[in-house]
Structures are given as C-alpha cells and as structure tokens.
C-alpha cells in the first residue's frame, strides 16, 4: 500500500503507472476542485470529498477550476 500526493498540473499518468495496476485507489481531495475522467464521463470532486476508483478505469485527473490548483492524496 502506498500514499501519493497528487498536485496538478503534474501529469496524473505518473500516478496511473505506479503500483499494482489491479489496485483500487482511494482519492481524497484536499484542495480543489478536481475532475476525474473515466470512460462513462467525468466526476467533479470538491475539497473534503473522496472516491474509490476502480482499477479498470483509466486514472485521468485535471483541474476543474484553473484559479484553484487541486491537490489530492491517493492511497493505492
């Protein structure tokens, strides 16, 4: 198990390739908002929200608001 800090605009692809590709990811947004894109659409997470991310979904994160750069902690 690892804990990573995601600070955008750093490429989320680095996080997507790290660790076991079958691992679930628990994403907790500390500053934001943060948008996570997946095959079925995108979800927007505000600070304090968390999501359990399916290992079969691509992990693609982006800033939802350019004025407030997002940060998140990811347990994977």
N, CA, C and O atoms as a GROMACS GRO file, in nm:
protein
  304
    1UNK      N    1   0.084  -0.116   0.000
    1UNK     CA    2   0.000   0.000   0.000
    1UNK      C    3   0.089   0.124   0.000
    1UNK      O    4   0.191   0.129   0.070
    2UNK      N    5   0.050   0.223  -0.079
    2UNK     CA    6   0.127   0.348  -0.088
    2UNK      C    7   0.034   0.466  -0.074
    2UNK      O    8  -0.086   0.458  -0.104
    3UNK      N    9   0.090   0.576  -0.028
    3UNK     CA   10   0.018   0.703  -0.022
    3UNK      C   11   0.093   0.800  -0.111
    3UNK      O   12   0.212   0.825  -0.091
    4UNK      N   13   0.023   0.856  -0.209
    4UNK     CA   14   0.083   0.952  -0.301
    4UNK      C   15   0.010   1.084  -0.289
    4UNK      O   16  -0.109   1.088  -0.258
    5UNK      N   17   0.082   1.192  -0.314
    5UNK     CA   18   0.021   1.325  -0.320
    5UNK      C   19   0.016   1.367  -0.465
    5UNK      O   20   0.118   1.368  -0.534
    6UNK      N   21  -0.101   1.400  -0.511
    6UNK     CA   22  -0.122   1.442  -0.649
    6UNK      C   23  -0.139   1.592  -0.649
    6UNK      O   24  -0.233   1.645  -0.591
    7UNK      N   25  -0.047   1.661  -0.716
    7UNK     CA   26  -0.054   1.807  -0.731
    7UNK      C   27  -0.055   1.838  -0.879
    7UNK      O   28   0.041   1.809  -0.951
    8UNK      N   29  -0.164   1.895  -0.924
    8UNK     CA   30  -0.173   1.930  -1.065
    8UNK      C   31  -0.116   2.068  -1.086
    8UNK      O   32  -0.128   2.152  -0.995
    9UNK      N   33  -0.057   2.097  -1.197
    9UNK     CA   34  -0.069   2.029  -1.325
    9UNK      C   35   0.029   1.914  -1.349
    9UNK      O   36   0.055   1.882  -1.465
   10UNK      N   37   0.084   1.851  -1.248
   10UNK     CA   38   0.170   1.734  -1.270
   10UNK      C   39   0.091   1.627  -1.343
   10UNK      O   40  -0.029   1.610  -1.317
   11UNK      N   41   0.154   1.555  -1.432
   11UNK     CA   42   0.080   1.454  -1.510
   11UNK      C   43   0.031   1.340  -1.422
   11UNK      O   44   0.110   1.274  -1.354
   12UNK      N   45  -0.099   1.316  -1.424
   12UNK     CA   46  -0.156   1.206  -1.346
   12UNK      C   47  -0.118   1.071  -1.403
   12UNK      O   48  -0.136   0.969  -1.338
   13UNK      N   49  -0.064   1.070  -1.526
   13UNK     CA   50  -0.021   0.943  -1.586
   13UNK      C   51   0.091   0.880  -1.504
   13UNK      O   52   0.105   0.758  -1.503
   14UNK      N   53   0.171   0.962  -1.435
   14UNK     CA   54   0.276   0.906  -1.349
   14UNK      C   55   0.215   0.825  -1.237
   14UNK      O   56   0.265   0.718  -1.202
   15UNK      N   57   0.107   0.874  -1.180
   15UNK     CA   58   0.038   0.802  -1.074
   15UNK      C   59  -0.033   0.679  -1.130
   15UNK      O   60  -0.037   0.575  -1.064
   16UNK      N   61  -0.087   0.690  -1.248
   16UNK     CA   62  -0.159   0.579  -1.308
   16UNK      C   63  -0.067   0.461  -1.333
   16UNK      O   64  -0.111   0.346  -1.325
   17UNK      N   65   0.060   0.486  -1.362
   17UNK     CA   66   0.153   0.378  -1.393
   17UNK      C   67   0.224   0.325  -1.269
   17UNK      O   68   0.295   0.225  -1.278
   18UNK      N   69   0.206   0.388  -1.154
   18UNK     CA   70   0.278   0.344  -1.035
   18UNK      C   71   0.197   0.240  -0.959
   18UNK      O   72   0.074   0.248  -0.953
   19UNK      N   73   0.266   0.146  -0.901
   19UNK     CA   74   0.200   0.044  -0.819
   19UNK      C   75   0.132  -0.064  -0.902
   19UNK      O   76   0.150  -0.071  -1.024
   20UNK      N   77   0.056  -0.146  -0.835
   20UNK     CA   78  -0.014  -0.258  -0.896
   20UNK      C   79  -0.129  -0.207  -0.982
   20UNK      O   80  -0.214  -0.134  -0.932
   21UNK      N   81  -0.134  -0.244  -1.111
   21UNK     CA   82  -0.242  -0.194  -1.197
   21UNK      C   83  -0.379  -0.246  -1.156
   21UNK      O   84  -0.481  -0.192  -1.199
   22UNK      N   85  -0.383  -0.350  -1.072
   22UNK     CA   86  -0.511  -0.404  -1.025
   22UNK      C   87  -0.556  -0.342  -0.894
   22UNK      O   88  -0.659  -0.380  -0.839
   23UNK      N   89  -0.480  -0.246  -0.843
   23UNK     CA   90  -0.509  -0.186  -0.712
   23UNK      C   91  -0.619  -0.081  -0.724
   23UNK      O   92  -0.621   0.001  -0.816
   24UNK      N   93  -0.711  -0.084  -0.628
   24UNK     CA   94  -0.810   0.023  -0.616
   24UNK      C   95  -0.738   0.147  -0.563
   24UNK      O   96  -0.635   0.136  -0.497
   25UNK      N   97  -0.792   0.263  -0.592
   25UNK     CA   98  -0.734   0.388  -0.544
   25UNK      C   99  -0.841   0.464  -0.465
   25UNK      O  100  -0.953   0.484  -0.512
   26UNK      N  101  -0.805   0.504  -0.346
   26UNK     CA  102  -0.892   0.588  -0.264
   26UNK      C  103  -0.838   0.730  -0.278
   26UNK      O  104  -0.727   0.760  -0.236
   27UNK      N  105  -0.918   0.818  -0.338
   27UNK     CA  106  -0.875   0.954  -0.369
   27UNK      C  107  -0.948   1.051  -0.276
   27UNK      O  108  -1.071   1.057  -0.274
   28UNK      N  109  -0.871   1.128  -0.198
   28UNK     CA  110  -0.925   1.230  -0.108
   28UNK      C  111  -0.874   1.365  -0.154
   28UNK      O  112  -0.753   1.388  -0.158
   29UNK      N  113  -0.964   1.454  -0.188
   29UNK     CA  114  -0.928   1.587  -0.238
   29UNK      C  115  -0.908   1.682  -0.120
   29UNK      O  116  -0.998   1.699  -0.038
   30UNK      N  117  -0.789   1.742  -0.111
   30UNK     CA  118  -0.762   1.838  -0.004
   30UNK      C  119  -0.778   1.982  -0.051
   30UNK      O  120  -0.824   2.067   0.026
   31UNK      N  121  -0.743   2.011  -0.172
   31UNK     CA  122  -0.765   2.143  -0.235
   31UNK      C  123  -0.823   2.115  -0.372
   31UNK      O  124  -0.793   2.013  -0.434
   32UNK      N  125  -0.903   2.205  -0.419
   32UNK     CA  126  -0.963   2.170  -0.548
   32UNK      C  127  -1.042   2.283  -0.606
   32UNK      O  128  -1.022   2.401  -0.576
   33UNK      N  129  -1.132   2.244  -0.688
   33UNK     CA  130  -1.188   2.113  -0.717
   33UNK      C  131  -1.104   2.033  -0.817
   33UNK      O  132  -1.018   2.087  -0.887
   34UNK      N  133  -1.130   1.903  -0.821
   34UNK     CA  134  -1.056   1.809  -0.906
   34UNK      C  135  -1.156   1.735  -0.993
   34UNK      O  136  -1.261   1.693  -0.945
   35UNK      N  137  -1.124   1.719  -1.120
   35UNK     CA  138  -1.206   1.640  -1.211
   35UNK      C  139  -1.134   1.511  -1.244
   35UNK      O  140  -1.017   1.512  -1.283
   36UNK      N  141  -1.204   1.400  -1.228
   36UNK     CA  142  -1.152   1.270  -1.269
   36UNK      C  143  -1.234   1.223  -1.388
   36UNK      O  144  -1.357   1.213  -1.380
   37UNK      N  145  -1.165   1.194  -1.497
   37UNK     CA  146  -1.234   1.149  -1.617
   37UNK      C  147  -1.229   0.997  -1.625
   37UNK      O  148  -1.130   0.934  -1.589
   38UNK      N  149  -1.338   0.940  -1.672
   38UNK     CA  150  -1.344   0.796  -1.694
   38UNK      C  151  -1.423   0.769  -1.821
   38UNK      O  152  -1.473   0.861  -1.885
   39UNK      N  153  -1.434   0.643  -1.857
   39UNK     CA  154  -1.499   0.606  -1.983
   39UNK      C  155  -1.643   0.655  -1.991
   39UNK      O  156  -1.689   0.699  -2.096
   40UNK      N  157  -1.715   0.648  -1.880
   40UNK     CA  158  -1.857   0.683  -1.880
   40UNK      C  159  -1.883   0.832  -1.854
   40UNK      O  160  -1.998   0.873  -1.842
   41UNK      N  161  -1.778   0.911  -1.845
   41UNK     CA  162  -1.794   1.054  -1.820
   41UNK      C  163  -1.698   1.102  -1.714
   41UNK      O  164  -1.603   1.032  -1.679
   42UNK      N  165  -1.721   1.220  -1.662
   42UNK     CA  166  -1.630   1.279  -1.564
   42UNK      C  167  -1.705   1.302  -1.433
   42UNK      O  168  -1.827   1.319  -1.431
   43UNK      N  169  -1.629   1.303  -1.324
   43UNK     CA  170  -1.686   1.340  -1.195
   43UNK      C  171  -1.603   1.453  -1.137
   43UNK      O  172  -1.482   1.459  -1.155
   44UNK      N  173  -1.670   1.543  -1.068
   44UNK     CA  174  -1.604   1.658  -1.006
   44UNK      C  175  -1.604   1.637  -0.855
   44UNK      O  176  -1.708   1.610  -0.795
   45UNK      N  177  -1.486   1.649  -0.796
   45UNK     CA  178  -1.472   1.632  -0.652
   45UNK      C  179  -1.430   1.765  -0.589
   45UNK      O  180  -1.337   1.830  -0.636
   46UNK      N  181  -1.500   1.804  -0.484
   46UNK     CA  182  -1.469   1.925  -0.410
   46UNK      C  183  -1.379   1.888  -0.292
   46UNK      O  184  -1.372   1.771  -0.255
   47UNK      N  185  -1.310   1.985  -0.231
   47UNK     CA  186  -1.228   1.956  -0.114
   47UNK      C  187  -1.308   1.884  -0.005
   47UNK      O  188  -1.422   1.921   0.025
   48UNK      N  189  -1.246   1.782   0.052
   48UNK     CA  190  -1.311   1.703   0.156
   48UNK      C  191  -1.385   1.581   0.103
   48UNK      O  192  -1.421   1.493   0.181
   49UNK      N  193  -1.408   1.574  -0.027
   49UNK     CA  194  -1.476   1.459  -0.084
   49UNK      C  195  -1.375   1.351  -0.119
   49UNK      O  196  -1.258   1.378  -0.145
   50UNK      N  197  -1.424   1.227  -0.120
   50UNK     CA  198  -1.337   1.118  -0.162
   50UNK      C  199  -1.415   1.022  -0.250
   50UNK      O  200  -1.538   1.019  -0.250
   51UNK      N  201  -1.338   0.943  -0.326
   51UNK     CA  202  -1.397   0.846  -0.416
   51UNK      C  203  -1.307   0.722  -0.418
   51UNK      O  204  -1.185   0.733  -0.407
   52UNK      N  205  -1.369   0.607  -0.433
   52UNK     CA  206  -1.296   0.483  -0.450
   52UNK      C  207  -1.293   0.456  -0.600
   52UNK      O  208  -1.397   0.438  -0.663
   53UNK      N  209  -1.171   0.453  -0.656
   53UNK     CA  210  -1.154   0.445  -0.800
   53UNK      C  211  -1.126   0.302  -0.843
   53UNK      O  212  -1.035   0.237  -0.792
   54UNK      N  213  -1.206   0.253  -0.937
   54UNK     CA  214  -1.196   0.118  -0.991
   54UNK      C  215  -1.063   0.100  -1.066
   54UNK      O  216  -1.026   0.187  -1.144
   55UNK      N  217  -0.991  -0.010  -1.043
   55UNK     CA  218  -0.862  -0.028  -1.110
   55UNK      C  219  -0.874  -0.044  -1.261
   55UNK      O  220  -0.775  -0.027  -1.333
   56UNK      N  221  -0.992  -0.077  -1.310
   56UNK     CA  222  -1.008  -0.097  -1.455
   56UNK      C  223  -1.040   0.034  -1.527
   56UNK      O  224  -1.042   0.037  -1.650
   57UNK      N  225  -1.065   0.139  -1.454
   57UNK     CA  226  -1.089   0.270  -1.515
   57UNK      C  227  -0.956   0.344  -1.529
   57UNK      O  228  -0.873   0.338  -1.438
   58UNK      N  229  -0.935   0.412  -1.640
   58UNK     CA  230  -0.813   0.494  -1.651
   58UNK      C  231  -0.817   0.606  -1.547
   58UNK      O  232  -0.922   0.662  -1.519
   59UNK      N  233  -0.701   0.637  -1.490
   59UNK     CA  234  -0.692   0.743  -1.389
   59UNK      C  235  -0.643   0.869  -1.458
   59UNK      O  236  -0.523   0.884  -1.481
   60UNK      N  237  -0.734   0.959  -1.489
   60UNK     CA  238  -0.702   1.082  -1.561
   60UNK      C  239  -0.758   1.199  -1.481
   60UNK      O  240  -0.879   1.220  -1.478
   61UNK      N  241  -0.669   1.275  -1.418
   61UNK     CA  242  -0.711   1.386  -1.332
   61UNK      C  243  -0.681   1.519  -1.399
   61UNK      O  244  -0.584   1.532  -1.473
   62UNK      N  245  -0.766   1.617  -1.372
   62UNK     CA  246  -0.748   1.751  -1.427
   62UNK      C  247  -0.803   1.854  -1.328
   62UNK      O  248  -0.886   1.822  -1.243
   63UNK      N  249  -0.757   1.976  -1.342
   63UNK     CA  250  -0.807   2.086  -1.259
   63UNK      C  251  -0.946   2.125  -1.309
   63UNK      O  252  -0.964   2.149  -1.428
   64UNK      N  253  -1.042   2.132  -1.219
   64UNK     CA  254  -1.177   2.174  -1.257
   64UNK      C  255  -1.189   2.326  -1.257
   64UNK      O  256  -1.278   2.381  -1.322
   65UNK      N  257  -1.100   2.393  -1.187
   65UNK     CA  258  -1.100   2.539  -1.177
   65UNK      C  259  -0.955   2.586  -1.183
   65UNK      O  260  -0.878   2.559  -1.090
   66UNK      N  261  -0.918   2.653  -1.288
   66UNK     CA  262  -0.778   2.692  -1.306
   66UNK      C  263  -0.729   2.790  -1.199
   66UNK      O  264  -0.609   2.802  -1.176
   67UNK      N  265  -0.820   2.860  -1.135
   67UNK     CA  266  -0.782   2.957  -1.032
   67UNK      C  267  -0.739   2.888  -0.902
   67UNK      O  268  -0.664   2.946  -0.824
   68UNK      N  269  -0.785   2.766  -0.880
   68UNK     CA  270  -0.751   2.692  -0.758
   68UNK      C  271  -0.690   2.558  -0.796
   68UNK      O  272  -0.763   2.463  -0.823
   69UNK      N  273  -0.557   2.547  -0.798
   69UNK     CA  274  -0.495   2.421  -0.835
   69UNK      C  275  -0.530   2.311  -0.735
   69UNK      O  276  -0.518   2.330  -0.615
   70UNK      N  277  -0.574   2.195  -0.785
   70UNK     CA  278  -0.615   2.088  -0.695
   70UNK      C  279  -0.498   2.009  -0.639
   70UNK      O  280  -0.392   1.999  -0.700
   71UNK      N  281  -0.521   1.955  -0.522
   71UNK     CA  282  -0.429   1.859  -0.460
   71UNK      C  283  -0.514   1.747  -0.403
   71UNK      O  284  -0.626   1.769  -0.356
   72UNK      N  285  -0.459   1.628  -0.408
   72UNK     CA  286  -0.532   1.512  -0.354
   72UNK      C  287  -0.432   1.413  -0.298
   72UNK      O  288  -0.317   1.406  -0.342
   73UNK      N  289  -0.478   1.335  -0.202
   73UNK     CA  290  -0.400   1.223  -0.151
   73UNK      C  291  -0.461   1.097  -0.210
   73UNK      O  292  -0.583   1.082  -0.212
   74UNK      N  293  -0.374   1.008  -0.256
   74UNK     CA  294  -0.422   0.885  -0.319
   74UNK      C  295  -0.360   0.767  -0.248
   74UNK      O  296  -0.237   0.753  -0.241
   75UNK      N  297  -0.444   0.682  -0.194
   75UNK     CA  298  -0.400   0.558  -0.131
   75UNK      C  299  -0.419   0.448  -0.234
   75UNK      O  300  -0.530   0.424  -0.281
   76UNK      N  301  -0.308   0.381  -0.268
   76UNK     CA  302  -0.318   0.275  -0.370
   76UNK      C  303  -0.222   0.163  -0.339
   76UNK      O  304  -0.215   0.066  -0.413
   0.00000   0.00000   0.00000
